[in-house]
């Protein structure tokens, strides 16, 4: 059984870089054919696919956020991390990590971590 657990700061200022980590258990993130994804949900924008890192380190980003996003993996800890610079002030969002089996279909999800951007 694959399990994912997000961790993040909870509160962040607009000028800060938001760093979120997803810890995966139940199998190595280097398992062939899987991708590891971050999705954001907010009341104003709904659900947004943000970035993915594949088992081999290949990365993909949503075009609108590509310049501000960075996704990486730490295979020794079985984790992958999203860094987002310049977050929107006043935003309240929930970030989820998940396992992608292809075509952006996520078969396992974390429970989500809330981020509030305050000035």
Phi and psi in degrees as GROMACS dihedral restraints (atoms count N, CA, C in turn):
[ dihedral_restraints ]
;  ai    aj    ak    al  type     phi  dphi    fc
    3     4     5     6     1   -83.0    20    10
    4     5     6     7     1   135.6    20    10
    6     7     8     9     1  -130.7    20    10
    7     8     9    10     1   143.4    20    10
    9    10    11    12     1  -126.5    20    10
   10    11    12    13     1   141.0    20    10
   12    13    14    15     1  -136.4    20    10
   13    14    15    16     1   119.8    20    10
   15    16    17    18     1   -85.0    20    10
   16    17    18    19     1   151.0    20    10
   18    19    20    21     1  -142.7    20    10
   19    20    21    22     1   142.5    20    10
   21    22    23    24     1  -161.2    20    10
   22    23    24    25     1   179.9    20    10
   24    25    26    27     1   -77.9    20    10
   25    26    27    28     1   -19.8    20    10
   27    28    29    30     1    84.5    20    10
   28    29    30    31     1   -57.8    20    10
   30    31    32    33     1  -121.3    20    10
   31    32    33    34     1   140.1    20    10
   33    34    35    36     1  -150.4    20    10
   34    35    36    37     1   148.7    20    10
   36    37    38    39     1   -90.2    20    10
   37    38    39    40     1   155.1    20    10
   39    40    41    42     1   -57.0    20    10
   40    41    42    43     1   -31.3    20    10
   42    43    44    45     1   -81.6    20    10
   43    44    45    46     1    -8.9    20    10
   45    46    47    48     1   -89.6    20    10
   46    47    48    49     1   156.7    20    10
   48    49    50    51     1   -87.6    20    10
   49    50    51    52     1   125.9    20    10
   51    52    53    54     1   -84.2    20    10
   52    53    54    55     1   126.0    20    10
   54    55    56    57     1  -120.8    20    10
   55    56    57    58     1   122.9    20    10
   57    58    59    60     1  -124.5    20    10
   58    59    60    61     1   136.7    20    10
   60    61    62    63     1  -121.9    20    10
   61    62    63    64     1   139.6    20    10
   63    64    65    66     1  -115.8    20    10
   64    65    66    67     1   121.9    20    10
   66    67    68    69     1  -101.2    20    10
   67    68    69    70     1   127.0    20    10
   69    70    71    72     1  -107.8    20    10
   70    71    72    73     1   136.0    20    10
   72    73    74    75     1  -128.6    20    10
   73    74    75    76     1   159.1    20    10
   75    76    77    78     1    96.0    20    10
   76    77    78    79     1     1.4    20    10
   78    79    80    81     1   164.9    20    10
   79    80    81    82     1   152.0    20    10
   81    82    83    84     1   -72.7    20    10
   82    83    84    85     1   145.1    20    10
   84    85    86    87     1   -73.5    20    10
   85    86    87    88     1    -7.8    20    10
   87    88    89    90     1   -89.9    20    10
   88    89    90    91     1     7.2    20    10
   90    91    92    93     1   -61.1    20    10
   91    92    93    94     1   129.7    20    10
   93    94    95    96     1   -57.3    20    10
   94    95    96    97     1   141.9    20    10
   96    97    98    99     1    84.7    20    10
   97    98    99   100     1    -8.1    20    10
   99   100   101   102     1   -97.6    20    10
  100   101   102   103     1   148.2    20    10
  102   103   104   105     1  -117.2    20    10
  103   104   105   106     1   159.1    20    10
  105   106   107   108     1  -125.0    20    10
  106   107   108   109     1   124.0    20    10
  108   109   110   111     1  -125.5    20    10
  109   110   111   112     1   150.8    20    10
  111   112   113   114     1  -115.3    20    10
  112   113   114   115     1   135.9    20    10
  114   115   116   117     1  -129.3    20    10
  115   116   117   118     1   140.9    20    10
  117   118   119   120     1  -116.4    20    10
  118   119   120   121     1   142.2    20    10
  120   121   122   123     1  -129.3    20    10
  121   122   123   124     1   132.2    20    10
  123   124   125   126     1  -143.3    20    10
  124   125   126   127     1   157.6    20    10
  126   127   128   129     1   -62.9    20    10
  127   128   129   130     1   -33.7    20    10
  129   130   131   132     1   -81.7    20    10
  130   131   132   133     1   -34.0    20    10
  132   133   134   135     1  -113.8    20    10
  133   134   135   136     1    -6.2    20    10
  135   136   137   138     1    73.1    20    10
  136   137   138   139     1  -144.6    20    10
  138   139   140   141     1   -96.8    20    10
  139   140   141   142     1   130.4    20    10
  141   142   143   144     1  -123.9    20    10
  142   143   144   145     1   129.0    20    10
  144   145   146   147     1   -78.4    20    10
  145   146   147   148     1   129.4    20    10
  147   148   149   150     1  -111.7    20    10
  148   149   150   151     1   -51.1    20    10
  150   151   152   153     1  -162.3    20    10
  151   152   153   154     1   157.9    20    10
  153   154   155   156     1  -143.6    20    10
  154   155   156   157     1   144.5    20    10
  156   157   158   159     1  -125.2    20    10
  157   158   159   160     1   130.4    20    10
  159   160   161   162     1   -85.1    20    10
  160   161   162   163     1   169.6    20    10
  162   163   164   165     1   -56.7    20    10
  163   164   165   166     1   -26.2    20    10
  165   166   167   168     1   -99.9    20    10
  166   167   168   169     1     6.9    20    10
  168   169   170   171     1    95.1    20    10
  169   170   171   172     1    -6.0    20    10
  171   172   173   174     1   -64.5    20    10
  172   173   174   175     1   139.3    20    10
  174   175   176   177     1  -121.9    20    10
  175   176   177   178     1   155.1    20    10
  177   178   179   180     1  -145.9    20    10
  178   179   180   181     1   144.6    20    10
  180   181   182   183     1  -134.6    20    10
  181   182   183   184     1   152.3    20    10
  183   184   185   186     1   -68.6    20    10
  184   185   186   187     1   134.2    20    10
  186   187   188   189     1   -57.0    20    10
  187   188   189   190     1   -37.5    20    10
  189   190   191   192     1   -65.7    20    10
  190   191   192   193     1   -23.2    20    10
  192   193   194   195     1  -116.0    20    10
  193   194   195   196     1     5.4    20    10
  195   196   197   198     1   -58.1    20    10
  196   197   198   199     1   -39.6    20    10
  198   199   200   201     1   -71.5    20    10
  199   200   201   202     1   -16.6    20    10
  201   202   203   204     1  -112.4    20    10
  202   203   204   205     1    -0.8    20    10
  204   205   206   207     1  -105.5    20    10
  205   206   207   208     1   148.6    20    10
  207   208   209   210     1  -147.9    20    10
  208   209   210   211     1   126.1    20    10
  210   211   212   213     1  -120.9    20    10
  211   212   213   214     1   140.5    20    10
  213   214   215   216     1  -147.3    20    10
  214   215   216   217     1   167.6    20    10
  216   217   218   219     1  -132.3    20    10
  217   218   219   220     1   150.4    20    10
  219   220   221   222     1  -121.5    20    10
  220   221   222   223     1   100.5    20    10
  222   223   224   225     1   -69.9    20    10
  223   224   225   226     1   -24.5    20    10
  225   226   227   228     1   -69.3    20    10
  226   227   228   229     1   -27.2    20    10
  228   229   230   231     1  -106.2    20    10
  229   230   231   232     1    -3.0    20    10
  231   232   233   234     1    56.2    20    10
  232   233   234   235     1    48.8    20    10
  234   235   236   237     1  -131.2    20    10
  235   236   237   238     1   156.2    20    10
  237   238   239   240     1  -135.6    20    10
  238   239   240   241     1   149.4    20    10
  240   241   242   243     1  -130.3    20    10
  241   242   243   244     1   138.3    20    10
  243   244   245   246     1  -111.3    20    10
  244   245   246   247     1   132.7    20    10
  246   247   248   249     1  -120.9    20    10
  247   248   249   250     1   129.1    20    10
  249   250   251   252     1  -128.9    20    10
  250   251   252   253     1   120.1    20    10
  252   253   254   255     1   -93.3    20    10
  253   254   255   256     1   156.5    20    10
  255   256   257   258     1    56.7    20    10
  256   257   258   259     1    66.5    20    10
  258   259   260   261     1   -80.0    20    10
  259   260   261   262     1   154.7    20    10
  261   262   263   264     1   -72.7    20    10
  262   263   264   265     1   129.2    20    10
  264   265   266   267     1   -64.3    20    10
  265   266   267   268     1   142.5    20    10
  267   268   269   270     1    80.2    20    10
  268   269   270   271     1    -0.1    20    10
  270   271   272   273     1   -77.6    20    10
  271   272   273   274     1   144.8    20    10
  273   274   275   276     1  -126.3    20    10
  274   275   276   277     1   114.6    20    10
  276   277   278   279     1  -135.1    20    10
  277   278   279   280     1   156.1    20    10
  279   280   281   282     1  -116.3    20    10
  280   281   282   283     1   128.8    20    10
  282   283   284   285     1  -106.8    20    10
  283   284   285   286     1   129.7    20    10
  285   286   287   288     1  -116.7    20    10
  286   287   288   289     1   145.2    20    10
  288   289   290   291     1  -112.0    20    10
  289   290   291   292     1   153.7    20    10
  291   292   293   294     1  -156.7    20    10
  292   293   294   295     1   166.7    20    10
  294   295   296   297     1  -100.6    20    10
  295   296   297   298     1   127.2    20    10
  297   298   299   300     1   -99.6    20    10
  298   299   300   301     1   125.2    20    10
  300   301   302   303     1   -96.0    20    10
  301   302   303   304     1    -2.5    20    10
  303   304   305   306     1   136.3    20    10
  304   305   306   307     1   144.5    20    10
  306   307   308   309     1    56.5    20    10
  307   308   309   310     1    32.5    20    10
  309   310   311   312     1    63.4    20    10
  310   311   312   313     1    27.3    20    10
  312   313   314   315     1   -93.5    20    10
  313   314   315   316     1   121.5    20    10
  315   316   317   318     1  -102.2    20    10
  316   317   318   319     1   120.1    20    10
  318   319   320   321     1   -95.6    20    10
  319   320   321   322     1   -20.1    20    10
  321   322   323   324     1  -130.5    20    10
  322   323   324   325     1   140.3    20    10
  324   325   326   327     1  -130.0    20    10
  325   326   327   328     1   151.2    20    10
  327   328   329   330     1   -81.4    20    10
  328   329   330   331     1   177.1    20    10
  330   331   332   333     1   -82.0    20    10
  331   332   333   334     1   -14.3    20    10
  333   334   335   336     1    97.3    20    10
  334   335   336   337     1   150.4    20    10
  336   337   338   339     1  -132.9    20    10
  337   338   339   340     1   131.8    20    10
  339   340   341   342     1   -85.9    20    10
  340   341   342   343     1   140.7    20    10
  342   343   344   345     1  -127.4    20    10
  343   344   345   346     1   127.6    20    10
  345   346   347   348     1  -114.5    20    10
  346   347   348   349     1   126.5    20    10
  348   349   350   351     1   -99.3    20    10
  349   350   351   352     1   118.4    20    10
  351   352   353   354     1  -122.7    20    10
  352   353   354   355     1   151.1    20    10
